Amino acid sequence: MTFEEYLIQKKIDRSQFQAAEPEVYSEWKILFEQMHPESFTTHKKFLINKIRRKYLLRDS
């Protein structure tokens, strides 16, 4: 699973997230590539929810 696929699964709009917070996006992408997705979710659980509320992926 790629980081982009993970963000879709978590209903986070990648383009909005990357444009608004490029440093956080890059940090998360690097960390995600070094961890199992479940470990990443556990590590960033509360932050993921905060980011999802800010950059919710809308169904088209």
C-alpha positions in Angstrom: 0.0 0.0 0.0 1.3 3.4 -0.9 0.9 6.5 1.3 -1.5 8.0 -1.3 -3.7 4.8 -1.1 -3.6 5.0 2.7 -4.8 8.6 2.7 -7.7 7.6 0.4 -8.6 4.8 2.8 -8.6 7.2 5.7 -10.7 9.7 3.6 -8.0 12.4 3.6 -7.7 14.6 0.5 -4.0 14.2 -0.4 -3.8 17.3 -2.6 -5.3 19.6 0.0 -3.2 18.1 2.8 0.0 18.4 0.7 -0.7 21.9 -0.4 -1.7 23.3 3.0 0.9 21.4 5.2 3.8 20.2 2.9 6.2 19.7 5.8 3.8 17.5 7.7 2.8 15.6 4.6 6.5 14.9 3.7 7.2 13.8 7.3 4.2 11.5 7.4 5.1 10.0 3.9 8.6 9.2 5.0 7.5 7.7 8.3 4.7 5.7 6.5 7.3 4.2 4.1 9.3 2.9 7.1 6.4 1.4 9.1 3.5 -1.1 8.6 0.3 0.8 7.9 -1.3 -0.4 11.2 1.7 0.8 13.2 1.5 4.1 11.5 -2.2 4.4 12.3 -1.5 3.6 16.0 1.4 6.1 16.1 -0.6 8.9 14.5 -4.2 8.0 15.5 -5.3 11.3 17.0 -3.4 13.4 14.4 -5.0 11.4 11.6 -8.5 12.3 12.8 -7.5 16.0 13.1 -6.1 16.0 9.5 -9.2 14.1 8.2 -11.5 16.8 9.6 -9.4 19.5 8.0 -9.0 17.8 4.6 -11.9 15.5 4.2 -12.0 13.6 0.9 -15.3 14.3 -0.8 -16.9 11.6 -2.9 -17.4 12.8 -6.4 
